[in-house]
Amino acid sequence: LGLDNVTIETFASPFDYAQHSLLYVPGGFPGRNETGAEKAIIEELVTLIEAAGGRTLALFTNRAVMNRVAEAVEERIDTTVLVQGTLSRQRIIELFRDSAEASLFAVTSFWQGIDVPGHSLSLVTIDRLPFSVPNDPLLKARQERSSNPFFEVDLPRATMLLAQGVGRLIRNRTDRGVVAVLDTRLAEARYRSLLFKKLPPMKRTRNQGEVTAFLRELRAQVPDNGE
């Protein structure tokens, strides 16, 4: 912005992420481009959504993948599945917010600007780290102007989007829940520490049993009216 000699202050979040949330990356999970990755995502989502009793925002980076996974998951769970594109943005958010057990499958535009506090949302899943597609002309132009395009262009943008997606979970002081990132790069890539620096200080786990137990605990605390 061209601002010099300014006072900078940092204010910590009022939310207790360490006690109220888990950040989960499955252990022994296939890489996102490996054979069987989509099937593994379906299996993981079925397990997690059933443990949570619905109340899930499933975020995707690709609309076709989202539609295939949503269709497969819907066939195997008893709770409602809402899919971006089947209704207006406002209406589908209203249905999700008002439901005690719905899951909403969505892509890029829902990674930010959606606010669902309370028991309607206790699980956010992200199918892969949100790196830009390689044929994006604006991305290519920025990469060409950089001496280290991955660390100066690609990674900062993916980190920002990931933080926005993670931020859909905890919206008030009493919210509790899980963020599941179904991309092993967050736990294993050499640049993972740079991603973690921009994420809330959540407790991390790769143990599915720990996650499902936590989600069932949260599910048991939901009032009968779902509010």
N, C-alpha and C positions, 0 to 999 in steps of 0.2 A: 504493500500500500504506500510505500515511500514515507513512512512515519519514522522519525528519529527522536531520541531523547524523550521517550514516553515511559510512564510507569506501568509495569506489568504485574498483575496479581492473578494468582491461581486459587480457585475455590473448589475444594473437594466435593464429591457427590455426597448428598445426604443419605444415599441408599446403602444398606449393609450387604453388599454383594457377597462378601466372604461367608456370611452365615445364611443368606437367603437364596443362593443360587449355585448351580453346578455348571461347569463348562466341560462337555463330554465329546471326546473323539474316540470312536470305537477302536478297540485293539484288534489286530488280526484282520483288518478290513482291507478289501482290494483297493488298489489305486483307482482313481476316478476314470482313467482311460483303459483299465484292464478289463478283460472278459469277465463278465459276471458282476460288474460294479452296479449296474442298474438293478439287477435282481437282489443284490445285497442291500441296496438302499430301500427297496420295497420291504424286505424282511425286517430291517431295522425299524422302519417307520411303523409297521404293523405292531411290533413289540412295544415300542415306546408310546404310540397313541393309545393302545389298549391299556397300558399301565397308567397313563394320564387320564383315561376316561374321556378321550377327545381333547378339547381345549388346546389345540395345537395350531401354530402358524408354521406351515411348511414352505420355506422359501427356496426358489430354484433360480438358476441362471439361464435356463433354456426352456422355452414354452413347450416344445414338443416333448421333452423329457418330463416336464411337470404333468402334462396331460396323460402320458402313458403310466406314470407312477401313480397318479391320483386314481385313475381307473382301476389299476390293479389293487391298490390299497382299499378302495371303497368296497370291492367285492369281498374283502376278508374281515372287515370290522363292522360292528353294530351301530356305531355312532355316525352322525351326519358328516358328509364331506362336501365342502363348498369349493368351487374352482373358479379362479379369476377368469373373466371373459364370458361366463354364463349369465351374469347379471351386471348391472352398473356397479362401478366401484363403491359408490356411497351405499347402495342397497346391500351389497354382499358384506361390507364391513358392519352394517347395522345388524344383519342376521347373525354374523359371527359374534359380535359384542353381546347380543341379547340371548345367545344360546348358552346353556350350561354344559354342552358337550360337543359342540361342532369343531371341526378342523377346517382350516382355510389353506388351500394350496394356491400359491401366488408366485409371480416373477418380479422382475426388477423394480417396478414402480411401488411395490409394497414393502421394499426394504427400508423405506423411510416414510414418515408422515402418517403412519397408522398407529393409533393410540388405543390400546385395549387393556386398561388396568383391571385388577381384580381376578376373580376365579375363572373368567372366560378364557384366560390364557395362562397356561403353566408350562408350556413346552414350545420352544422355537427350534426348528430344524433348518439347517442350511446344507444343500446338497453338495456344494463345492465352493472353494475359495473364488470370489468374484473377479477374476482377472478378465480384462477386456478381450473381445474377440480379435484375432490378428488382422482382420481386414478392415478395421475401423480407421477411416482416413485421418481423423483428428488425432487418434493415437499414433498412427504412423508418422505424422508430421512432428509430434512432440518427441517421439523416439529418435527421429533423425537429427534433432537439435541437441540431443543429450550424448554425453560421452559414456554414460552408464545407464542405458535406457531401462533395464529391469529395475534397478534400485532407485532410480530417480523419477521414473514415470509409471511403470507397471505396478510395482509393489505399493507405493503410496496410495494410488487409486484403489487397489484391491483392499488395502488396510482400512481406508475410509469407509468403503461400502460394507466391509465385514463388521466394523464397529457400529454402523447404522443398523444392520440386521440384528446384531446381538442386542442392541439397545431397544428392540421391540419388546423384550421380556419384562424387565423391571421398570414399571411406570409410576409406582408410588412406594411409600415407605414399608408397606405391608406385603407387597407382591413377593412371591417366591416361585422358583421354577428352575428349569433346565434349558440350556442352549446346547443342542447337539449339532456339531459340525461333522458331516459325513465325508470328510476329506482328510486323509491321513497326513497331508503336508503340514497341517496346522500343528501336529505333534512331532513330526519327523524331519521336516525340511530344515536346512541350515539357516534359513532366514526367519524361522518361527519366532525367535525372540523379538524381532522387529514388529511382528504382528501383535504379540502379547502386550507390548508397551502401550498400544492404543486401545486395548480392551479393558473392561472393568476388572478389578481384582477378584475374580471369581475362583472358587475352589475348582481344581481340575481333576478329571478322572478319565480313565480309559476302560473302566469296569462297568459293563452293562448292568450287572446285578445291583450295584450301588445306585445307579440311575433309576432303574425301575422301582426299587424300594423307596427312593425319595419321592418319585412321582405318585406312587400308591399312597404314601403318607399324606401328600398334598391333596390327593383325591378324597381321602377319608375326612379331610377337614372342611370340605365344601358343604355349606348349608343345604338343606333339602330343597330350597327354592333356587339354588345356584347362584345367589347374590353374594 
